[in-house]
Amino acid sequence: MPNTENSIQFNFSYYALKLLGKNLYSNPWSAISELVANGLDAQATTVKLFINMSKKEHSTIEILDNGSGMSYEDLANKYVFMGKNKRDDLPEQLKNTVMGRKGIGKLAALFLSKKYYIITKTNNKEESSWYLDSKNADDSSIPTLEKCSTNDANIETIDVWSTYKSGTLIKLADVDLTGIGYYKLEGLKARLANFFLTDSLRSSIEICVLNNETDKIHFEPVKKDIAFKNMYMLFSDDKSDAKKQIASTVVVGKTSYPEVAEKKRRVKVLTEIEFPNIKGEKELTLKDGITKTNVKYEMNGWIGIHTSIENKYANLNDEKYLKNEVFNPNQLRLYVRKKLAVENFLDILKNTQAFSNYIEGEISFDILDDDRFEDIATTNRQSLVTDDERVKLLIEILNPIIGKMIRERVKLGQEVKQEEDDIEAEIKRQREEKEREQEEARQKAEKEAKEERKEK
């Protein structure tokens, strides 16, 4: 059935959409980040994420941006077209700014909700509202966007949305967020911040979470709170300002001896001068599988190794350090085009050395998503095909840096152990000295008593 002014069909069945949607995302936050990324790709200056979880099993989520919005033609020829490369329709100067490549991020909405709304408006004052309802859909039928009234969506952020001249709002209904308590939510906020290189974005991301029906809508910026002052060693390229945020000294904290626990340890800094291979040229195979060409590459960002990874001791250096069942900061996060590509590249490095789980970092390697080469994202879009030569190149760059950091942290551990041993040896020496003195005094007293008895 052809599209009409009131309905627009996708180019695949519900069954295919459901299969893809479930396999693409392992948790709600990954899916939400994709919808946020779509707003950023629309050249929005701000993307707002609203979550009303006052009724957790029937939560609502709204993602609204002030980007370019979508016309009827955009919806009919781009939005419902799965696998369309968004960069193909952009001028050359904008192609490198787009995070998405395969046009499947919209499936995140289907992963989260069986019914969602799209409200969109463009600068030429074209505004429309649509919904997709898959609650009672047959697997063989074709998903269809049906036109509706904006009032049908019951937009909770209408006061904000009404101020936008253009943009898109995605409203997700009946999202199940049971099992997410307050502390988990704080960890999830931190995880959302980690999905993007927020400091490098030209746009801002803001979040509002309502836990109770009486809560008022108030958006806060999504920002990173990285515990730089707990890092014992840091590598940073010249473009990163991470080295400006570290402390000059740290304390280990975890020891029974205050003089060791509170001793100031000088923080060490590594620079790209010591690792010149973070950028250069490499002969790589293009996506035809035959042609090879020299391609410029550069790894940007920072990598640090923490002094401690237990909240109690890490917080002595930096109260920002947070680690719980939802959020683990000790990851080497890999970004491509300012969006998270691999949550923890250490899993790909397969480094099992002691203190490897003390590593935290944020690195970018944009050559991993270049239209000249094959798409190497895995099916769930949360890892990479590890036998690709670009991934192998990144591993070659990282191994010496990670290795150096781990060796230095091991050396610190050995220093702390030696200081503890020295203290224990001194305690033992003093104890033995005291025991010797006590024995000498006993013997002397015994001798004097014996002589006194003899004299009597």
ZIBEL-V887761 format. One line per field, one symbol per residue. psi: psi as a letter, one per 20 degrees, with the letter a starting at -180 (. if undefined). A space follows every 50 residues. Layout:
psi=???
This chain:
psi=prqriiqpqrjrrhggggggghihpirhhggghghghhghhjkqipppop pokhnghlqqppoqrkbirprghgghiggjopjpohhhjqqhiihiipgq gikjhiihhhhhqipqqopqqrhkjopqpqqpojgkqqhirpqpppqrqh hhilphkhhghiiphrapppopqlpokqioaghhgghhghhghiiqmhhi qirqpqqppohqhiqqpoqqqoqpnpmhijphqppprhiqjhiiirrhqr qhgnqiohhghjppppqqpqrihimijiqbqpoqpriiigpqqppqqppq bqprpqgqjpgghhihhoiipppaihpoimqnppqpljqpgphnihhhhl ojqqjhjipqroqqniiimpiirqpjqrhjjjaqoijqhhghghghghgh ggggggghhghghhgghhggggghhgggghghgghghhgghghghgghhg hghgh.
